[in-house]
């Protein structure tokens, strides 16, 4: 594939992505992923004068190529991952599609040297896309300026990792990060004056694990597997498992749990297990409020399940589907709509039911139960 063929292929794929962006983010992201893979394949042939291994996934190819603006490649890869693999439920997100298309256009312009001009079968849709893209350019500029300070692959990779870490924290806690570039000589002067003390620093393996996983929340065994296989296979990792208690995790994961928040999620029929996610601020293990985590129980993941669907009410079956989508392994038995209210909610375990209000809607084919989330402080 020569550069003209690449330009035509990427333009065609991104145009299709725009056409689908308002109705089906999954289809749009699949077109975007194919555009990324076409670019990687082109760069591979340019570098090695042969086609890449078709079986190999795109991640190791990006790592080996270590292209300029690598953070854009990782961002496209991670954002498309969330949409192109099967999930029971998903949330349509045209804004993320716009971000990804913008990054691919930047890759074509700044790495390949070709500027993509997009058209759409829907001119109004294209106008909206271009307007959204203009609003998102600041994000690319900020992180691009930061990358200009790094010349070697490992630094660029860690820049992508830390940028992803900040994005995850921004999404969870609704905060914004700003970036300021400081020349090395000025930074050294600041160090001498004691002006650079930022306090405890997050261990690099934590942001790497979430970056590689492409998720905001990880079960303990998922985190452990990533550490053993991707972070440092030679290291002696913790003696923990998915069903380890809050206190066991705090005791075992020394130096890491300070930067990880914990929430309980439903498991099986009546059980609960811990999910880990980034903490906004450093917290020593002896200050973790285990009692409050247990009081909240599964509230936080129930709240995310309702957010995922973008609704305030849902049927029991929809709740199960949303929780499974978020990684839970549930074994609830839910009765059909022609059964009584008691039968329809009987299969929901008490650790979830305590956070849910329910009402009955009369239909011709039976009573429909709708669940809604109670306020956090009502139990």
Long-range contacts (C-beta under 8 A, 24 or more apart in sequence): 1-38, 1-41, 1-42, 1-45, 3-42, 3-112, 3-113, 3-114, 6-38, 6-39, 6-42, 6-112, 6-114, 7-108, 7-112, 7-114, 7-116, 9-35, 9-38, 10-35, 10-38, 10-39, 10-104, 10-108, 10-116, 11-116, 11-117, 11-118, 13-38, 14-101, 14-104, 14-105, 14-116, 14-118, 15-118, 15-119, 15-120, 17-97, 17-100, 17-101, 18-97, 18-101, 18-118, 18-120, 18-125, 18-126, 18-129, 19-120, 19-121, 19-122, 19-125, 21-94, 21-97, 21-98, 21-125, 21-129, 22-94, 22-125, 23-92, 24-92, 25-83, 25-90, 25-91, 25-92, 25-93, 25-94, 25-96, 25-97, 26-83, 26-84, 26-90, 28-83, 28-94, 28-97, 29-79, 29-80, 29-82, 29-83, 29-84, 29-96, 29-97, 29-100, 30-80, 30-83, 30-84, 32-76, 32-80, 32-97, 32-100, 32-101, 32-104, 33-58, 33-76, 33-77, 33-80, 33-84, 35-104, 36-73, 36-76, 36-77, 36-80, 36-104, 36-107, 39-104, 39-107, 39-108, 39-111, 39-112, 40-65, 40-73, 42-112, 43-67, 43-111, 63-157, 66-153, 66-156, 66-157, 67-111, 68-110, 68-111, 69-106, 69-107, 69-110, 69-111, 69-144, 69-147, 70-153, 70-156, 70-157, 70-160, 71-143, 71-147, 71-156, 71-159, 71-160, 71-163, 72-103, 72-104, 72-106, 72-107, 72-111, 72-140, 73-107, 74-157, 74-160, 74-164, 74-211, 75-99, 75-100, 75-103, 75-160, 75-163, 75-164, 76-100, 76-103, 76-104, 76-107, 77-214, 78-164, 78-211, 78-214, 81-214, 82-214, 87-325, 88-321, 88-322, 88-324, 88-325, 89-308, 89-309, 89-318, 89-321, 89-322, 89-325, 90-325, 91-308, 91-309, 91-310, 94-132, 95-132, 98-129, 98-132, 98-133, 98-136, 99-136, 99-139, 101-129, 101-133, 102-133, 102-136, 102-137, 102-140, 103-140, 105-133, 106-140, 142-178, 142-179, 143-179, 145-179, 145-181, 146-179, 146-181, 148-181, 149-181, 158-204, 160-211, 161-204, 161-207, 161-208, 161-211, 162-207, 164-207, 164-210, 164-211, 165-202, 165-206, 165-207, 165-210, 165-211, 165-278, 168-210, 168-216, 168-277, 168-278, 169-278, 169-280, 171-216, 172-216, 172-277, 172-278, 172-280, 173-280, 175-280, 199-282, 200-258, 200-282, 202-259, 202-282, 203-255, 203-256, 203-259, 205-231, 205-232, 205-256, 206-256, 206-259, 206-260, 206-278, 210-278, 216-277, 216-278, 217-263, 217-275, 217-276, 217-277, 217-326, 217-327, 218-275, 218-276, 218-277, 219-273, 219-274, 219-275, 219-276, 219-327, 220-244, 220-249, 220-273, 220-274, 220-276, 223-276, 242-267, 242-273, 242-274, 243-271, 243-273, 244-274, 245-274, 246-274, 246-288, 246-290, 246-293, 246-294, 247-290, 249-274, 249-276, 250-285, 250-288, 250-290, 251-285, 254-285, 257-285, 257-288, 258-282, 258-283, 258-284, 258-285, 262-288, 262-293, 263-293, 263-296, 263-298, 263-300, 263-301, 264-293, 264-294, 264-296, 264-297, 264-298, 264-301, 264-351, 265-298, 265-301, 265-323, 265-326, 265-327, 265-328, 266-298, 266-301, 266-323, 266-328, 266-330, 266-349, 266-351, 266-352, 267-328, 267-329, 267-330, 268-329, 268-330, 268-331, 269-331, 269-332, 269-349, 270-349, 270-350, 270-351, 272-297, 272-298, 272-351, 275-301, 275-327, 296-376, 297-351, 297-354, 297-355, 298-351, 298-352, 298-355, 299-355, 299-373, 299-376, 301-326, 301-328, 302-352, 302-355, 302-356, 302-373, 303-373, 306-372, 306-373, 312-372, 312-373, 313-359, 313-370, 313-371, 313-372, 314-370, 314-371, 315-368, 315-369, 315-370, 315-371, 316-344, 316-345, 316-347, 316-348, 316-369, 316-371, 319-348, 319-371, 336-366, 337-363, 337-365, 337-366, 337-367, 337-368, 337-369, 338-365, 338-366, 339-366, 340-367, 341-367, 341-369, 344-369, 345-369, 345-371, 354-379, 355-379
